[in-house]
Amino acid sequence: MRVKNSIVAAAFGVALFAGQTQAAVLYDNGPINGTVDAWTINYGYAVSDSFTLSQASDVTGVNFGVWSDPGDTMTTVDWAITTTPATYTDTATATVTSGPVVGQGFGYYDLRTDSFSLPNISLGAGTYYLVLQNAVTAGGNPIYWDENDGLSTATESVTGSIGSESFQIIGNVAVVGATPLPSTWTMLIAGFLGLGFFAYRGSKKNGAAIAAA
């Protein structure tokens, strides 16, 4: 049993070294503002906003700033990630998780950072466009994507060019060939030493048994 545990420990350490991943905010266009403006993402309106990935990544979610009527919340939103600006196609409908109210936009609207998950979209380094539209709210009211005038480039399906919005792209970056963490080295060394020690003890016992026979 001890030998098997050592093998497992060593194998686990090798696996950590070979395929480390790091959950991360892959792109951050800045926090919710609440004082500039916001753009409707339901009632037939759509917004496209750019983001840039510095390396190949698996995109797994989106956080985005929202304005809503007091007490109302978003339940779903249609989304897409495209490589072409001002393209308002749909990829799928996502269930939205509403964040806590953090203030009032223009002294009336509830301000929140909402979020939704994506199905592990693998993207290379480069610039992409997040599209949000056809949002549904619990109360049937308009829902708005917060404008914070970040570094990205945004368009709206009717207006054209607009100030960019508050959002984050969430996901994982594969760390290929990275230097292992100290804890990983410790696990590797302990595993192989343990494996060697118990293999040596096993050979000693076998030798004693043969001599006794």
Buried (B, 14 or more C-beta within 10 A) or exposed (E): EEBEEBBEBBEBBBEBBEEBEEEEEBBBBBBBBBEEBBBBBBEEBBBBBBBBBEEEBBBBBBBBBBBBBEEBBBBBBBBBBBEEBBBBEEBEBBEBBBBEBEEEBEEEBBBBBBBBEBEEBEBEEEEBBBBBBBBBBEEEBBBBBBBBBBEBBBBBBEEEEBBBBBBBBBBBBBBEEEEBEEEBBEBBEBBBEBBEEBEEEEEEEEEEEEEEE
